[in-house]
Structures are given as C-alpha cells and as structure tokens.
Amino acid sequence: MLKEKLRRVFAAGWKNFRRNRYVSIGTTGVMSLVLLLFLCLVGVNFLGSVLVQNLEGKVDVRLYLKNEATDDEVKTIRTELEALNSVKYVDFVSREQALAEFKERHANDALIQQSLSELPDNPLQAWLNIKATDATQYASIVGFLEASRMRSVIDKINYYDNEAVIGRIQGISHAVQNWGMIGTLLLAFISVLVAFNTVRLTIYNQKQEIEIQRLVGASNWYIRAPYMIEGVLYGGFATAIALVLFFGGLQFASPKVAVLMPGVSLMGYFAGNVVQIIGMTLFAGIALGVVSSLVAIRRFLNV
Amino acid sequence: MIELNNVSTVYDDDFVALHGVSLAINPGEFVSIVGPAGAGKSTLLRLLTRELRPTEGVVTVDGVDLSHIPDDDVPLLRRKIGTVFQDFKLLSNRNAFENVGYAMEVAGATEDEIAEDVPKALDIVGLGDKRNNFPHQLSGGEKQRLAIARALIHRPRIILADEPTGNLDMVNSHDVIQLLLKINALGTTVLLVTHNRDIVNTVNRRVVTMETGRIVRDQTQHGKYII
C-alpha cells in the first residue's frame, strides 16, 4: 500500500509539473538563474581567495645580517624564529648566494657586471627571509627580533620600509574577504527570496486545487507530497540547466581570467571539484524547491 | 442522522451567519434549503464538512460531534460525505476519469478498484464517453455531472449540493436534479441548497427556509419555495 501511495505521489508530482507546463518552465527558469548566480558567487569567492593568497604571498620580512655574523649565530636566530608559531618558514641566503642571484638577475646589464668585477669584495649582505603564517604576525615577529639577544648581529630589518605596504595589503585582503562574504550572503539571501517567492506564487495558483483536494477528503500529506515532488523537479531541472550554462560560460571566461590572473584556472578549479559542485548545486536546488513548496502550501492546508 | 442543536456561527468579522439553528435530518431524506443570499445556507453545509466549527451548539453526524473530530480525521469525514458545488470544484489538470479516481485514491482504493468503479460512476452520470476530457473540455452541465460522479464514488450516505444548478441552463439543471433524486432514491440523504424556485417546487420534498441565520420555516412534506 505504501509503495502504491508513493508511486501515486510521484506520478501526481510529475503530472502536475508536466501539465502546468508554462508555470513549470517559468519557475524552473527563475530557479536556474538563482543557482547560476550561486555558482558565480562560488567562482567569485574562489578568485577572491586566490587574490588574497597572492597578495599575502608577496609579503615577507627580510632580515639583513651583519657581515661578521658567524654561522652559529645565524643558525641560532633561525632556530629561534622557526620555533615561533607565527612563523611559517625561514630561508637563509648567504652572501655568496645573494651575489650569484644578483649577477644572474642582471646578467644582461654589462655596466652592473663590470662594476661588480671592479669591487674588491662582495658588497651584498646575507639575509634571512621570514614568512609568517599570517600577514598580521609580522609586527610581533619583528618585535621578537628587536628584543632578541641576537639583535647585535642583525644589521637591518626591512619591515620598517615595507610596513605601510604590508598594512595596505592586509587592508585589501580583509576588504576582499569581508566584502566578499557580505556580498555573497546578501546575494544568496536575495536569490533564496526570489526562488522562494516564485515557488510560492506557483503554488498560490494552485490554491483552488488544494482546496478541492481537501474537500474530497485527501489528507494533508497526500496533498503536500506531490508538491514536494514538484519542488524536487524544479530544483533538479534548474540544477541541470544552471550547470550546463555555468560550465558553458566557464569555457569562455576561464581563458580571460587566466590573462588577468596568470596561473589561475577557473575551469581547473571547477573541473577539479566537479562532484562537489554538482552535489552542492543539486542539494541547494532541491532543498530550495522542497522547502519553498512546503512553506507555501502550509497556509492552504488549514482545515 | 444529521443533527444541529442550537448552533450559532460567528465569523471573524463578527458577522453572525447562524443564529441558534436546530435541525434534524433523517437518513434517506431529500431536503431543500432555501433562502436569500446571506441567510446562512452555505454556512450550514460548511459545518457538515467541518470546514467550519460552530461558535456555539453541537453538530452531529451519525451521533458523532463534529467539533470533537481531531483535525487528522477530518479527511475521513469528508470521504463519507459527497459534496457538489455551484462552481464544480474540479481539478483542472486532471481529466474526468482522474477527477473521480482521485476521490478514490485518497481513500486508499487500489488501481483495480479505481479502474472498475470510475467508469461505472461516469456511466451513471452520462459521461462514459468523456473519461479522457479535461474540465475545460466539458460543458457546464457535464462538469456538474462529473462533480456528482465524484461525490457518488464513495457511495456516501450524505450528499451536500450547494447551488449545483447555479451555473446551468434549464435543461442541464433538470438533468442534475433528476440525478440527485435518483441517488436519493437509492437511500442517500441529499441536502440541496438552491435559489431556484422551479426546482424546489418540482422536487416537492421537505423544504427548510432560512433568513438572516435562522430557520423560519420547515415544511417537512411536499414543501414549496416560499420566502
């Protein structure tokens, strides 16, 4: 009996969907746009996080060491720094490496090469490159170094030169993250409202049908269930349409984004997470359809 | 079988639709309820399908106080009472067969039972050849006959007909009333709410006249339309 009831509920949901063709197409269309917007928001958030990562990746602090610093002293500073939780990693560049890199970088500049060869000694200093786990940690790391017993072997910390730039990058990162989050939530909220009201209007059109079903003795669940199935169908079809449009658009947008942000592949990101993306969109679509249907129908079911 | 005992109904806007109405209807009776608009006729029928609860008084069907039926059991009550309305109240996206079959479905009938009973009901009301037609493909009279077939399908002991001829021409009205009389002859209690003087006079059965929420006249036999 339960099997028969379920079959009837599914058949009724599908029949409603099919026979109210224009309304179904309209509702599915609006929900597709909502899901498309949702997918675009995922894409924009991804680009935002890449932007933040790139910006933060450019920030580091360089510690120039005095020429008389011994290997042991360098090792001590390095070990102490690496012991800090706020430090991600520390790279050491010796004077010789610094010179080699400098020469390589200016290999095509004859004047610089000639000047270097005329100098009696290596003019460059050894340095430690410090990468923090978070850009906000640089001030405390520098504070730690200033108070360190090894301060005497440190010639210069470039944080002071870059402090303003680091602060600005932090500001941009935070703005991208915060505004991205606020924008996403706002748009998600608006789109949920649009989808919800579209389904609500669709069901409102069926108000009389629901009244009739009640009058011939249908239980509330027997009335409600086909509308839930209709909600699932709206969500399911809308997901399919949104995904096709989105991945189609991605083919076009991904190369353009790669030009603006070298090394970033939107298509790669979405293709790499395709199962999660489809699952998430399908879940959002179906949940939106079913919950909207349930809420919308509730007010017509008062006996 | 149907009993209203000192029933009053006041709507949310303080409109008093029924005012201390008492009425007893025996099994198998054909009762015409007449009266001007706003007399409380439809309210009386809505009490019997538990669309409304009385503000005061008791409404019983087969000895069961309808106010005490839990909400979840209201569908069971409605499956025992057939209803026919002026505006037909047919499911627009279901064809004739499905409209009648739906009433059986909700009561838990099997596909075989539906396949057997629905064509019979459609034949009784003369729509055997229109089983695949949707409501918009039927005339007013056919729609009302379909609504009667749906009301009949449970073999209910009571049929409530609220202005069933209100949207029909004379010929179709006559057909519908003959159908209701036939159903009544088989033992079903029929409550007919109507404005149509000719119909009431032709039926020539019990006539209850209502005015401003009160019963002002109850002609138990050979009743005539008198307002």
Interface residues (C-beta under 8 A of the other chain):
Chain A: M1 E4 K5 R8 K15 N16 R19 N20 Q208 E209 E211 I212 Q213 R214 L215 V216 G217 A218 S219 Y222 V303
Chain B: T49 R50 E51 D71 D72 V74 P75 L76 L77 R78 R79 T83 K89 L90 L91 S92 N93 R94 Y102 A103 E105 V106 A107 G108 T110 E111 R150 H154
